[in-house]
Amino acid sequence: MREVLIPGVNSKKKQMCFDWGPGEMLVCETSFNKKEESETKPGCPFIYIIRKDIDVYSQILRKLFNESHGIFVGLQRIEEELTGKSRKAQLVRVSKNYRSVIRACMEEMHQVAIAAKDPAIGRQFSSQVSILSAMELIWNLCEILFIEVAPAGALLLHLLDWVRLHVCEVDSLLADVLGSENPSKHDSFWKLVTILVLQGRLDEARQMLSKEADASPSSAGMCRILGDLMRTMPVLSPGNTQTLTELELKWQHWHEECERHLQDSTFASSPHLESLCKIMLGDEAALLEQKELLNNWYHFLVTRLLYSHPTVKPIDLHLYAQSSLDLFLGGESSPEPLDNILLAAFEFDIHQVIKECSIALSNWWFVAHLTDLLDHCKLLQSHNLYFGSNMREFLLLEYASGLFAHHSLWQLGVDYFDYCPELGRVSLELHIERIPLSTEQKALKVLRICEQRQMTEQVRSICKILAMNAVRNNRLGSALSWSIRAKDAAFATLVSDRFLKDYCERGSFSDLDLIDNLGPAMMLSDRLTFLGKYREFHRFYGEKRLTDAASLLLSLMTSQIAPRSFWVILLIDALPLLEEKEVVFSAEQTYELMRCLEDFASRRPVWREPGVQRIQEDVENTKLEMLRLALARNLGRAIIKEGSLEGS
């Protein structure tokens, strides 16, 4: 667990208050103290923000999250029909892919730590390297025990590879010794040979002994005998067909030969060679003398098994692991969290491994992905949590929640929620609503995700937010488009009113392409219908389709969908049509227009005080009088025209 120190806060004297958010916590000091003293002034008048998953802000770890996301999604798509060896091989390959991503990040972090000019930053990166190394160590062991499920014999080969992979200082030491003029006289020669034997790299150890034999004729015989013992040590190789029983018999015979040489004092004149022979006999005292070279108890465990119990069965591993831990620590120190995790793995207690890792590690990446992989191996099927989810889903939900705290990694979190069948959908809905839509491009990404998943309420909410932002920036076309997409009738009415207001002020419409192509969307609200139809009237008039324009204008006035404030404009729009040479409005239509005019005039407010409103009223009165005259003339012309048509 990561301990966060808040500068200036003394929690022993003052009480703290906090409030959890989706990905962070607000912390501040209260005015209360624990001893009820008279002083109530806070010692630290600041509010601190503590992020829950600070690792998502690391540039290097972001690569870990990005790369592993692709592996995770690919794993979910493994066909269920695959069974037996083919499925197991695929799962092992997936596990190795995860480990390769961890190692790549570890290498990059190591290079950054070396290059860091600030010692404090260098230490910080080195600490992160150690954590990544521990993660890879645990994952590798879980892969051997739970995914590979290596049987007796092959199990030890896997464990040897595991130790060699994580104790790699020997390679640089080997290069250093072999690069010297006289390797056998190098200060670290015997140290190197001992490490090679401890790691079971007997062929390389034998080659080093041959150099000692060449340089020192007095010990050549002893080197040759020990070299032969190394060469003849029975090992179950991957392509070997011998049974475990045959291997045990051969190993027992070889072990007896080593013991005979030791009893005969074959190597008595060379303490180094005698020590190596004792190690190969699995002598615990001789092994514990090499504590510094073994580095840790699990290296001691594997070496001990190699030279004492090479055909150890998986079921017996925990016995040797516990005793090796006790022997190596010798009561001088307590086990570290890493020791407890490895011990739980050797005990085949998967749930304890996951629990210990959840406590020890600072983020959910490791436990979420490891648990998911083990779940695909059908190892966690029976473990359900009391609140309705299973362990796999719970950990994936926690990890995905942490990703949503980041400004760009949230996109990865979407897929993790998608593959949580019980609570993933609900969690995604809750988290996606909290994403700050800082740019329209980001909003479109969120919107596309919601639409792909038929998240209707979230789509509507995002569209409304974008529509409001567009209105604030006076982008009415964009606002109208978003309100239509949100199917929000009230907001569409508001935006339509803004369009009509702009038209009244400027005498023309903006965003004509949008209004001309509203189509069925104009039925969302009466005001939007009016806007679309009123623009259609203008188009008819511009195309000289005067009869269509007149019919549409009259229907807009009689249908009651026009805002009352707009009636005077509609009436005045009739003037050019009434003044046309050809009669456009019929007598019946003219009577309708007259009725609309009088209805409007009877409901107008009367301004008794002088001012701007009074001037506007006078202008409108003049226009309405002109309209009355035009209507009267048009009525006469229409009656004459209709009468002459009936007479003919």
Disulfide bonds with the S-S distance in Angstrom:
none
